[in-house]
């Protein structure tokens, strides 16, 4: 079994993105909704996760809209595979007109 966390950084401001709503999607179904804390983190999503394919849906539109900013992407969907036991960290670097993600540690 694996555990899952995420961290969202607002690269347009150079700081953590607090209050981003994130949905964990398993087999096409939303299973959990959380929001990033003041440091832009969600430490535990989904509890113990079996090997498989998962997605995180980040509400980037809602995040930017709350600051009066019109972004290009209303959401960011990151799909990834968990293949073994251990911790999986999925960071997101976010701006109103672009994003990047990678396998974190």
Biopython code that builds the backbone (N, CA, C, O; Angstrom):
import numpy as np
from Bio.PDB.StructureBuilder import StructureBuilder

atoms = [
    (1, "UNK", "N", (0.843, -1.179, 0.000)),
    (1, "UNK", "CA", (0.000, 0.000, 0.000)),
    (1, "UNK", "C", (0.890, 1.245, 0.000)),
    (1, "UNK", "O", (2.029, 1.225, 0.466)),
    (2, "UNK", "N", (0.324, 2.329, -0.542)),
    (2, "UNK", "CA", (1.058, 3.586, -0.631)),
    (2, "UNK", "C", (0.239, 4.713, -0.028)),
    (2, "UNK", "O", (-0.978, 4.608, 0.122)),
    (3, "UNK", "N", (0.927, 5.791, 0.314)),
    (3, "UNK", "CA", (0.273, 7.016, 0.757)),
    (3, "UNK", "C", (0.545, 8.095, -0.281)),
    (3, "UNK", "O", (1.486, 7.990, -1.067)),
    (4, "UNK", "N", (-0.290, 9.139, -0.278)),
    (4, "UNK", "CA", (-0.233, 10.166, -1.303)),
    (4, "UNK", "C", (-0.300, 11.552, -0.681)),
    (4, "UNK", "O", (-1.101, 11.804, 0.219)),
    (5, "UNK", "N", (0.553, 12.450, -1.172)),
    (5, "UNK", "CA", (0.495, 13.851, -0.758)),
    (5, "UNK", "C", (0.710, 14.737, -1.975)),
    (5, "UNK", "O", (1.130, 14.267, -3.032)),
    (6, "UNK", "N", (0.416, 16.034, -1.814)),
    (6, "UNK", "CA", (0.629, 16.991, -2.889)),
    (6, "UNK", "C", (1.027, 18.334, -2.305)),
    (6, "UNK", "O", (0.830, 18.596, -1.118)),
    (7, "UNK", "N", (1.586, 19.175, -3.152)),
    (7, "UNK", "CA", (2.027, 20.514, -2.774)),
    (7, "UNK", "C", (1.822, 21.397, -3.994)),
    (7, "UNK", "O", (2.279, 21.054, -5.085)),
    (8, "UNK", "N", (1.140, 22.535, -3.831)),
    (8, "UNK", "CA", (0.879, 23.440, -4.947)),
    (8, "UNK", "C", (1.600, 24.757, -4.685)),
    (8, "UNK", "O", (1.424, 25.384, -3.640)),
    (9, "UNK", "N", (2.413, 25.160, -5.651)),
    (9, "UNK", "CA", (3.110, 26.439, -5.569)),
    (9, "UNK", "C", (2.592, 27.363, -6.667)),
    (9, "UNK", "O", (2.498, 26.965, -7.828)),
    (10, "UNK", "N", (2.259, 28.591, -6.297)),
    (10, "UNK", "CA", (1.822, 29.596, -7.256)),
    (10, "UNK", "C", (3.074, 30.293, -7.772)),
    (10, "UNK", "O", (3.628, 31.161, -7.097)),
    (11, "UNK", "N", (3.518, 29.917, -8.961)),
    (11, "UNK", "CA", (4.769, 30.466, -9.495)),
    (11, "UNK", "C", (4.626, 31.919, -9.928)),
    (11, "UNK", "O", (5.633, 32.608, -10.094)),
    (12, "UNK", "N", (3.401, 32.401, -10.116)),
    (12, "UNK", "CA", (3.216, 33.807, -10.475)),
    (12, "UNK", "C", (3.449, 34.714, -9.270)),
    (12, "UNK", "O", (3.767, 35.893, -9.430)),
    (13, "UNK", "N", (3.293, 34.169, -8.070)),
    (13, "UNK", "CA", (3.513, 34.928, -6.849)),
    (13, "UNK", "C", (4.765, 34.493, -6.107)),
    (13, "UNK", "O", (5.246, 35.198, -5.220)),
    (14, "UNK", "N", (5.294, 33.327, -6.472)),
    (14, "UNK", "CA", (6.470, 32.804, -5.779)),
    (14, "UNK", "C", (6.177, 32.360, -4.365)),
    (14, "UNK", "O", (7.008, 32.526, -3.471)),
    (15, "UNK", "N", (4.980, 31.785, -4.152)),
    (15, "UNK", "CA", (4.623, 31.337, -2.804)),
    (15, "UNK", "C", (3.648, 30.165, -2.880)),
    (15, "UNK", "O", (3.119, 29.869, -3.951)),
    (16, "UNK", "N", (3.406, 29.497, -1.752)),
    (16, "UNK", "CA", (2.454, 28.382, -1.740)),
    (16, "UNK", "C", (1.056, 28.852, -2.137)),
    (16, "UNK", "O", (0.671, 29.990, -1.870)),
    (17, "UNK", "N", (0.312, 27.965, -2.774)),
    (17, "UNK", "CA", (-1.059, 28.250, -3.181)),
    (17, "UNK", "C", (-2.006, 27.664, -2.140)),
    (17, "UNK", "O", (-2.305, 26.470, -2.172)),
    (18, "UNK", "N", (-2.472, 28.492, -1.226)),
    (18, "UNK", "CA", (-3.378, 28.050, -0.168)),
    (18, "UNK", "C", (-4.814, 28.034, -0.680)),
    (18, "UNK", "O", (-5.218, 28.906, -1.450)),
    (19, "UNK", "N", (-5.575, 27.045, -0.249)),
    (19, "UNK", "CA", (-6.994, 26.986, -0.552)),
    (19, "UNK", "C", (-7.357, 26.381, -1.894)),
    (19, "UNK", "O", (-8.500, 26.515, -2.333)),
    (20, "UNK", "N", (-6.423, 25.722, -2.556)),
    (20, "UNK", "CA", (-6.738, 25.052, -3.823)),
    (20, "UNK", "C", (-7.508, 23.770, -3.507)),
    (20, "UNK", "O", (-7.023, 22.913, -2.769)),
    (21, "UNK", "N", (-8.693, 23.649, -4.063)),
    (21, "UNK", "CA", (-9.484, 22.423, -3.862)),
    (21, "UNK", "C", (-8.935, 21.330, -4.767)),
    (21, "UNK", "O", (-8.666, 21.549, -5.948)),
    (22, "UNK", "N", (-8.775, 20.147, -4.182)),
    (22, "UNK", "CA", (-8.199, 19.004, -4.899)),
    (22, "UNK", "C", (-9.123, 17.815, -4.715)),
    (22, "UNK", "O", (-9.578, 17.521, -3.610)),
    (23, "UNK", "N", (-9.391, 17.137, -5.825)),
    (23, "UNK", "CA", (-10.220, 15.937, -5.788)),
    (23, "UNK", "C", (-9.370, 14.748, -6.199)),
    (23, "UNK", "O", (-8.701, 14.779, -7.233)),
    (24, "UNK", "N", (-9.398, 13.706, -5.391)),
    (24, "UNK", "CA", (-8.756, 12.444, -5.747)),
    (24, "UNK", "C", (-9.761, 11.636, -6.553)),
    (24, "UNK", "O", (-10.886, 11.405, -6.112)),
    (25, "UNK", "N", (-9.339, 11.206, -7.745)),
    (25, "UNK", "CA", (-10.207, 10.445, -8.639)),
    (25, "UNK", "C", (-9.649, 9.030, -8.781)),
    (25, "UNK", "O", (-8.483, 8.836, -9.125)),
    (26, "UNK", "N", (-10.506, 8.053, -8.511)),
    (26, "UNK", "CA", (-10.132, 6.640, -8.610)),
    (26, "UNK", "C", (-11.156, 5.969, -9.512)),
    (26, "UNK", "O", (-12.356, 6.029, -9.245)),
    (27, "UNK", "N", (-10.687, 5.330, -10.575)),
    (27, "UNK", "CA", (-11.577, 4.655, -11.523)),
    (27, "UNK", "C", (-12.687, 5.582, -12.029)),
    (27, "UNK", "O", (-13.834, 5.163, -12.184)),
    (28, "UNK", "N", (-12.334, 6.837, -12.284)),
    (28, "UNK", "CA", (-13.284, 7.795, -12.829)),
    (28, "UNK", "C", (-14.240, 8.404, -11.820)),
    (28, "UNK", "O", (-15.066, 9.239, -12.187)),
    (29, "UNK", "N", (-14.148, 8.005, -10.556)),
    (29, "UNK", "CA", (-15.048, 8.505, -9.514)),
    (29, "UNK", "C", (-14.285, 9.352, -8.505)),
    (29, "UNK", "O", (-13.209, 8.968, -8.046)),
    (30, "UNK", "N", (-14.848, 10.503, -8.164)),
    (30, "UNK", "CA", (-14.264, 11.348, -7.119)),
    (30, "UNK", "C", (-14.416, 10.629, -5.787)),
    (30, "UNK", "O", (-15.520, 10.235, -5.410)),
    (31, "UNK", "N", (-13.307, 10.460, -5.077)),
    (31, "UNK", "CA", (-13.369, 9.724, -3.817)),
    (31, "UNK", "C", (-13.072, 10.591, -2.606)),
    (31, "UNK", "O", (-13.454, 10.238, -1.490)),
    (32, "UNK", "N", (-12.398, 11.720, -2.801)),
    (32, "UNK", "CA", (-12.066, 12.579, -1.671)),
    (32, "UNK", "C", (-11.793, 13.977, -2.188)),
    (32, "UNK", "O", (-11.198, 14.156, -3.250)),
    (33, "UNK", "N", (-12.238, 14.972, -1.419)),
    (33, "UNK", "CA", (-11.967, 16.365, -1.754)),
    (33, "UNK", "C", (-11.260, 16.992, -0.557)),
    (33, "UNK", "O", (-11.683, 16.822, 0.587)),
    (34, "UNK", "N", (-10.191, 17.711, -0.831)),
    (34, "UNK", "CA", (-9.434, 18.400, 0.213)),
    (34, "UNK", "C", (-9.034, 19.766, -0.331)),
    (34, "UNK", "O", (-9.223, 20.051, -1.514)),
    (35, "UNK", "N", (-8.487, 20.599, 0.528)),
    (35, "UNK", "CA", (-7.966, 21.894, 0.096)),
    (35, "UNK", "C", (-6.571, 22.069, 0.671)),
    (35, "UNK", "O", (-6.285, 21.615, 1.779)),
    (36, "UNK", "N", (-5.710, 22.725, -0.084)),
    (36, "UNK", "CA", (-4.345, 22.954, 0.390)),
    (36, "UNK", "C", (-4.361, 23.875, 1.605)),
    (36, "UNK", "O", (-5.195, 24.773, 1.720)),
    (37, "UNK", "N", (-3.424, 23.626, 2.500)),
    (37, "UNK", "CA", (-3.297, 24.441, 3.710)),
    (37, "UNK", "C", (-2.513, 25.724, 3.403)),
    (37, "UNK", "O", (-2.240, 26.012, 2.238)),
    (38, "UNK", "N", (-2.156, 26.479, 4.414)),
    (38, "UNK", "CA", (-1.454, 27.748, 4.235)),
    (38, "UNK", "C", (-0.098, 27.573, 3.554)),
    (38, "UNK", "O", (0.425, 28.511, 2.953)),
    (39, "UNK", "N", (0.471, 26.365, 3.652)),
    (39, "UNK", "CA", (1.746, 26.075, 3.000)),
    (39, "UNK", "C", (1.552, 25.427, 1.629)),
    (39, "UNK", "O", (2.519, 24.973, 1.018)),
    (40, "UNK", "N", (0.305, 25.383, 1.141)),
    (40, "UNK", "CA", (0.015, 24.816, -0.169)),
    (40, "UNK", "C", (0.034, 23.303, -0.202)),
    (40, "UNK", "O", (0.157, 22.714, -1.275)),
    (41, "UNK", "N", (-0.086, 22.662, 0.947)),
    (41, "UNK", "CA", (0.058, 21.205, 1.025)),
    (41, "UNK", "C", (-1.222, 20.498, 1.444)),
    (41, "UNK", "O", (-2.070, 21.054, 2.143)),
    (42, "UNK", "N", (-1.332, 19.249, 0.991)),
    (42, "UNK", "CA", (-2.273, 18.275, 1.536)),
    (42, "UNK", "C", (-1.417, 17.061, 1.850)),
    (42, "UNK", "O", (-0.871, 16.425, 0.948)),
    (43, "UNK", "N", (-1.303, 16.745, 3.127)),
    (43, "UNK", "CA", (-0.360, 15.717, 3.574)),
    (43, "UNK", "C", (-0.828, 14.295, 3.320)),
    (43, "UNK", "O", (-0.004, 13.397, 3.148)),
    (44, "UNK", "N", (-2.143, 14.074, 3.295)),
    (44, "UNK", "CA", (-2.634, 12.701, 3.139)),
    (44, "UNK", "C", (-3.924, 12.702, 2.334)),
    (44, "UNK", "O", (-4.933, 13.267, 2.757)),
    (45, "UNK", "N", (-3.882, 12.072, 1.180)),
    (45, "UNK", "CA", (-5.065, 11.932, 0.326)),
    (45, "UNK", "C", (-5.345, 10.456, 0.119)),
    (45, "UNK", "O", (-4.477, 9.718, -0.349)),
    (46, "UNK", "N", (-6.525, 10.026, 0.454)),
    (46, "UNK", "CA", (-6.944, 8.672, 0.119)),
    (46, "UNK", "C", (-6.525, 7.583, 1.069)),
    (46, "UNK", "O", (-6.890, 6.426, 0.858)),
    (47, "UNK", "N", (-5.771, 7.898, 2.111)),
    (47, "UNK", "CA", (-5.331, 6.853, 3.040)),
    (47, "UNK", "C", (-4.360, 5.890, 2.377)),
    (47, "UNK", "O", (-3.486, 6.314, 1.620)),
    (48, "UNK", "N", (-4.505, 4.601, 2.652)),
    (48, "UNK", "CA", (-3.652, 3.585, 2.033)),
    (48, "UNK", "C", (-4.181, 3.265, 0.635)),
    (48, "UNK", "O", (-5.333, 2.860, 0.478)),
    (49, "UNK", "N", (-3.340, 3.447, -0.370)),
    (49, "UNK", "CA", (-3.739, 3.242, -1.758)),
    (49, "UNK", "C", (-3.043, 2.022, -2.350)),
    (49, "UNK", "O", (-1.834, 1.850, -2.202)),
    (50, "UNK", "N", (-3.815, 1.188, -3.014)),
    (50, "UNK", "CA", (-3.294, -0.001, -3.686)),
    (50, "UNK", "C", (-2.650, 0.415, -5.010)),
    (50, "UNK", "O", (-2.932, 1.498, -5.522)),
    (51, "UNK", "N", (-1.792, -0.433, -5.563)),
    (51, "UNK", "CA", (-1.254, -0.128, -6.897)),
    (51, "UNK", "C", (-2.393, 0.095, -7.893)),
    (51, "UNK", "O", (-3.412, -0.594, -7.856)),
    (52, "UNK", "N", (-2.198, 1.076, -8.786)),
    (52, "UNK", "CA", (-3.220, 1.391, -9.775)),
    (52, "UNK", "C", (-3.010, 2.768, -10.358)),
    (52, "UNK", "O", (-1.995, 3.416, -10.101)),
    (53, "UNK", "N", (-3.965, 3.209, -11.139)),
    (53, "UNK", "CA", (-3.913, 4.522, -11.770)),
    (53, "UNK", "C", (-4.874, 5.461, -11.055)),
    (53, "UNK", "O", (-6.033, 5.121, -10.814)),
    (54, "UNK", "N", (-4.381, 6.637, -10.721)),
    (54, "UNK", "CA", (-5.136, 7.635, -9.971)),
    (54, "UNK", "C", (-5.016, 8.983, -10.672)),
    (54, "UNK", "O", (-4.136, 9.188, -11.508)),
    (55, "UNK", "N", (-5.917, 9.899, -10.318)),
    (55, "UNK", "CA", (-5.829, 11.274, -10.812)),
    (55, "UNK", "C", (-6.069, 12.233, -9.664)),
    (55, "UNK", "O", (-6.826, 11.945, -8.737)),
    (56, "UNK", "N", (-5.408, 13.381, -9.744)),
    (56, "UNK", "CA", (-5.694, 14.506, -8.869)),
    (56, "UNK", "C", (-6.250, 15.621, -9.745)),
    (56, "UNK", "O", (-5.629, 16.007, -10.736)),
    (57, "UNK", "N", (-7.416, 16.137, -9.380)),
    (57, "UNK", "CA", (-8.030, 17.250, -10.101)),
    (57, "UNK", "C", (-7.877, 18.504, -9.234)),
    (57, "UNK", "O", (-8.442, 18.591, -8.144)),
    (58, "UNK", "N", (-7.111, 19.461, -9.733)),
    (58, "UNK", "CA", (-6.848, 20.699, -9.026)),
    (58, "UNK", "C", (-7.780, 21.786, -9.560)),
    (58, "UNK", "O", (-7.832, 22.001, -10.771)),
    (59, "UNK", "N", (-8.509, 22.469, -8.696)),
    (59, "UNK", "CA", (-9.429, 23.528, -9.096)),
    (59, "UNK", "C", (-8.656, 24.839, -9.249)),
    (59, "UNK", "O", (-8.766, 25.738, -8.416)),
    (60, "UNK", "N", (-7.880, 24.932, -10.317)),
    (60, "UNK", "CA", (-7.063, 26.119, -10.563)),
    (60, "UNK", "C", (-7.936, 27.337, -10.865)),
    (60, "UNK", "O", (-7.597, 28.454, -10.474)),
    (61, "UNK", "N", (-9.054, 27.129, -11.557)),
    (61, "UNK", "CA", (-9.956, 28.239, -11.864)),
    (61, "UNK", "C", (-10.521, 28.887, -10.617)),
    (61, "UNK", "O", (-10.558, 30.113, -10.513)),
    (62, "UNK", "N", (-10.956, 28.080, -9.679)),
    (62, "UNK", "CA", (-11.483, 28.600, -8.418)),
    (62, "UNK", "C", (-10.431, 29.325, -7.611)),
    (62, "UNK", "O", (-10.705, 30.358, -7.000)),
    (63, "UNK", "N", (-9.223, 28.783, -7.610)),
    (63, "UNK", "CA", (-8.120, 29.411, -6.876)),
    (63, "UNK", "C", (-7.829, 30.804, -7.417)),
    (63, "UNK", "O", (-7.767, 31.765, -6.650)),
    (64, "UNK", "N", (-7.650, 30.924, -8.732)),
    (64, "UNK", "CA", (-7.332, 32.230, -9.305)),
    (64, "UNK", "C", (-8.527, 33.181, -9.246)),
    (64, "UNK", "O", (-8.354, 34.373, -8.996)),
    (65, "UNK", "N", (-9.724, 32.671, -9.472)),
    (65, "UNK", "CA", (-10.925, 33.497, -9.421)),
    (65, "UNK", "C", (-11.093, 34.162, -8.052)),
    (65, "UNK", "O", (-11.529, 35.310, -7.970)),
    (66, "UNK", "N", (-10.751, 33.451, -6.989)),
    (66, "UNK", "CA", (-10.860, 33.995, -5.633)),
    (66, "UNK", "C", (-9.964, 35.217, -5.438)),
    (66, "UNK", "O", (-10.203, 36.028, -4.544)),
    (67, "UNK", "N", (-8.941, 35.345, -6.269)),
    (67, "UNK", "CA", (-8.037, 36.503, -6.206)),
    (67, "UNK", "C", (-8.338, 37.518, -7.302)),
    (67, "UNK", "O", (-7.586, 38.475, -7.493)),
    (68, "UNK", "N", (-9.443, 37.308, -8.025)),
    (68, "UNK", "CA", (-9.803, 38.227, -9.086)),
    (68, "UNK", "C", (-8.971, 38.084, -10.349)),
    (68, "UNK", "O", (-8.892, 39.008, -11.158)),
    (69, "UNK", "N", (-8.352, 36.920, -10.516)),
    (69, "UNK", "CA", (-7.495, 36.665, -11.675)),
    (69, "UNK", "C", (-8.211, 35.702, -12.616)),
    (69, "UNK", "O", (-8.743, 34.679, -12.184)),
    (70, "UNK", "N", (-8.220, 36.034, -13.892)),
    (70, "UNK", "CA", (-8.802, 35.129, -14.878)),
    (70, "UNK", "C", (-7.695, 34.248, -15.442)),
    (70, "UNK", "O", (-6.818, 34.727, -16.161)),
    (71, "UNK", "N", (-7.739, 32.973, -15.117)),
    (71, "UNK", "CA", (-6.748, 32.026, -15.621)),
    (71, "UNK", "C", (-7.224, 31.349, -16.891)),
    (71, "UNK", "O", (-8.391, 31.458, -17.266)),
    (72, "UNK", "N", (-6.328, 30.662, -17.539)),
    (72, "UNK", "CA", (-6.637, 29.964, -18.780)),
    (72, "UNK", "C", (-7.176, 28.561, -18.543)),
    (72, "UNK", "O", (-8.050, 28.103, -19.279)),
    (73, "UNK", "N", (-6.670, 27.876, -17.531)),
    (73, "UNK", "CA", (-7.061, 26.496, -17.244)),
    (73, "UNK", "C", (-8.028, 26.465, -16.056)),
    (73, "UNK", "O", (-7.631, 26.823, -14.947)),
    (74, "UNK", "N", (-9.269, 26.055, -16.251)),
    (74, "UNK", "CA", (-10.207, 25.986, -15.132)),
    (74, "UNK", "C", (-9.866, 24.869, -14.147)),
    (74, "UNK", "O", (-10.231, 24.930, -12.973)),
    (75, "UNK", "N", (-9.168, 23.859, -14.635)),
    (75, "UNK", "CA", (-8.717, 22.785, -13.760)),
    (75, "UNK", "C", (-7.467, 22.155, -14.350)),
    (75, "UNK", "O", (-7.199, 22.256, -15.548)),
    (76, "UNK", "N", (-6.716, 21.508, -13.487)),
    (76, "UNK", "CA", (-5.550, 20.741, -13.909)),
    (76, "UNK", "C", (-5.796, 19.310, -13.461)),
    (76, "UNK", "O", (-6.070, 19.061, -12.287)),
    (77, "UNK", "N", (-5.700, 18.375, -14.389)),
    (77, "UNK", "CA", (-5.887, 16.955, -14.078)),
    (77, "UNK", "C", (-4.544, 16.260, -14.259)),
    (77, "UNK", "O", (-3.981, 16.243, -15.354)),
    (78, "UNK", "N", (-4.042, 15.688, -13.175)),
    (78, "UNK", "CA", (-2.768, 14.973, -13.211)),
    (78, "UNK", "C", (-3.062, 13.502, -12.955)),
    (78, "UNK", "O", (-3.545, 13.141, -11.882)),
    (79, "UNK", "N", (-2.776, 12.658, -13.929)),
    (79, "UNK", "CA", (-3.014, 11.219, -13.823)),
    (79, "UNK", "C", (-1.669, 10.524, -13.681)),
    (79, "UNK", "O", (-0.721, 10.848, -14.397)),
    (80, "UNK", "N", (-1.582, 9.573, -12.764)),
    (80, "UNK", "CA", (-0.311, 8.916, -12.454)),
    (80, "UNK", "C", (-0.574, 7.487, -12.006)),
    (80, "UNK", "O", (-1.702, 7.113, -11.687)),
    (81, "UNK", "N", (0.484, 6.706, -11.990)),
    (81, "UNK", "CA", (0.392, 5.302, -11.603)),
    (81, "UNK", "C", (1.172, 5.056, -10.322)),
    (81, "UNK", "O", (2.319, 5.481, -10.182)),
    (82, "UNK", "N", (0.537, 4.370, -9.403)),
    (82, "UNK", "CA", (1.218, 3.882, -8.200)),
    (82, "UNK", "C", (1.509, 2.412, -8.448)),
    (82, "UNK", "O", (0.598, 1.616, -8.676)),
    (83, "UNK", "N", (2.790, 2.061, -8.403)),
    (83, "UNK", "CA", (3.152, 0.688, -8.761)),
    (83, "UNK", "C", (3.660, -0.145, -7.594)),
    (83, "UNK", "O", (3.808, -1.359, -7.731)),
    (84, "UNK", "N", (3.927, 0.467, -6.467)),
    (84, "UNK", "CA", (4.431, -0.309, -5.349)),
    (84, "UNK", "C", (4.162, 0.400, -4.043)),
    (84, "UNK", "O", (3.512, 1.444, -4.010)),
    (85, "UNK", "N", (4.664, -0.171, -2.973)),
    (85, "UNK", "CA", (4.466, 0.403, -1.648)),
    (85, "UNK", "C", (5.380, 1.601, -1.447)),
    (85, "UNK", "O", (6.432, 1.715, -2.075)),
    (86, "UNK", "N", (4.960, 2.482, -0.568)),
    (86, "UNK", "CA", (5.763, 3.653, -0.238)),
    (86, "UNK", "C", (4.944, 4.920, -0.367)),
    (86, "UNK", "O", (3.727, 4.884, -0.549)),
    (87, "UNK", "N", (5.637, 6.033, -0.270)),
    (87, "UNK", "CA", (4.961, 7.325, -0.332)),
    (87, "UNK", "C", (5.087, 7.922, -1.731)),
    (87, "UNK", "O", (6.159, 7.875, -2.334)),
    (88, "UNK", "N", (3.988, 8.485, -2.250)),
    (88, "UNK", "CA", (3.973, 9.148, -3.550)),
    (88, "UNK", "C", (3.624, 10.622, -3.310)),
    (88, "UNK", "O", (2.640, 10.936, -2.641)),
    (89, "UNK", "N", (4.445, 11.517, -3.866)),
    (89, "UNK", "CA", (4.221, 12.957, -3.729)),
    (89, "UNK", "C", (4.092, 13.558, -5.116)),
    (89, "UNK", "O", (4.966, 13.368, -5.962)),
    (90, "UNK", "N", (2.989, 14.294, -5.358)),
    (90, "UNK", "CA", (2.707, 14.874, -6.671)),
    (90, "UNK", "C", (2.618, 16.394, -6.527)),
    (90, "UNK", "O", (1.550, 16.914, -6.206)),
    (91, "UNK", "N", (3.722, 17.119, -6.757)),
    (91, "UNK", "CA", (3.694, 18.579, -6.677)),
    (91, "UNK", "C", (3.132, 19.191, -7.959)),
    (91, "UNK", "O", (3.204, 18.597, -9.035)),
    (92, "UNK", "N", (2.568, 20.399, -7.817)),
    (92, "UNK", "CA", (2.065, 21.153, -8.958)),
    (92, "UNK", "C", (2.602, 22.572, -8.879)),
    (92, "UNK", "O", (2.431, 23.253, -7.868)),
    (93, "UNK", "N", (3.251, 23.013, -9.946)),
    (93, "UNK", "CA", (3.679, 24.403, -10.086)),
    (93, "UNK", "C", (2.636, 25.074, -10.964)),
    (93, "UNK", "O", (2.412, 24.648, -12.097)),
    (94, "UNK", "N", (1.997, 26.121, -10.452)),
    (94, "UNK", "CA", (0.811, 26.674, -11.077)),
    (94, "UNK", "C", (0.940, 28.173, -11.317)),
    (94, "UNK", "O", (1.439, 28.908, -10.465)),
    (95, "UNK", "N", (0.488, 28.614, -12.480)),
    (95, "UNK", "CA", (0.350, 30.038, -12.778)),
    (95, "UNK", "C", (-0.956, 30.204, -13.558)),
    (95, "UNK", "O", (-1.541, 29.203, -13.974)),
    (96, "UNK", "N", (-1.431, 31.433, -13.770)),
    (96, "UNK", "CA", (-2.704, 31.595, -14.476)),
    (96, "UNK", "C", (-2.697, 31.037, -15.905)),
    (96, "UNK", "O", (-3.757, 30.715, -16.442)),
    (97, "UNK", "N", (-1.527, 30.920, -16.519)),
    (97, "UNK", "CA", (-1.482, 30.514, -17.928)),
    (97, "UNK", "C", (-0.596, 29.300, -18.192)),
    (97, "UNK", "O", (-0.226, 29.038, -19.337)),
    (98, "UNK", "N", (-0.256, 28.565, -17.149)),
    (98, "UNK", "CA", (0.546, 27.367, -17.343)),
    (98, "UNK", "C", (0.695, 26.591, -16.049)),
    (98, "UNK", "O", (0.386, 27.083, -14.964)),
    (99, "UNK", "N", (1.174, 25.370, -16.193)),
    (99, "UNK", "CA", (1.431, 24.529, -15.022)),
    (99, "UNK", "C", (2.466, 23.475, -15.379)),
    (99, "UNK", "O", (2.708, 23.181, -16.550)),
    (100, "UNK", "N", (3.065, 22.918, -14.343)),
    (100, "UNK", "CA", (4.030, 21.827, -14.499)),
    (100, "UNK", "C", (3.902, 20.928, -13.292)),
    (100, "UNK", "O", (3.553, 21.381, -12.202)),
    (101, "UNK", "N", (4.183, 19.660, -13.487)),
    (101, "UNK", "CA", (4.133, 18.711, -12.386)),
    (101, "UNK", "C", (5.271, 17.716, -12.540)),
    (101, "UNK", "O", (5.869, 17.612, -13.610)),
    (102, "UNK", "N", (5.567, 16.992, -11.485)),
    (102, "UNK", "CA", (6.654, 16.009, -11.512)),
    (102, "UNK", "C", (6.461, 15.045, -10.362)),
    (102, "UNK", "O", (5.650, 15.287, -9.468)),
    (103, "UNK", "N", (7.204, 13.958, -10.384)),
    (103, "UNK", "CA", (7.175, 13.000, -9.260)),
    (103, "UNK", "C", (8.080, 13.549, -8.177)),
    (103, "UNK", "O", (9.292, 13.643, -8.365)),
    (104, "UNK", "N", (7.509, 13.904, -7.061)),
    (104, "UNK", "CA", (8.269, 14.455, -5.947)),
    (104, "UNK", "C", (8.763, 13.371, -5.015)),
    (104, "UNK", "O", (8.613, 12.177, -5.277)),
    (105, "UNK", "N", (9.352, 13.812, -3.928)),
    (105, "UNK", "CA", (9.870, 12.852, -2.947)),
    (105, "UNK", "C", (9.378, 13.219, -1.548)),
    (105, "UNK", "O", (9.704, 12.532, -0.579)),
]
sb = StructureBuilder()
sb.init_structure("model")
sb.init_model(0)
sb.init_chain("A")
sb.init_seg("    ")
for serial, (resi, resn, name, xyz) in enumerate(atoms, 1):
    if name == "N":
        sb.init_residue(resn, " ", resi, " ")
    sb.init_atom(name, np.array(xyz, "f"), 0.0, 1.0, " ", f" {name:<3s}", serial, name[0])
structure = sb.get_structure()
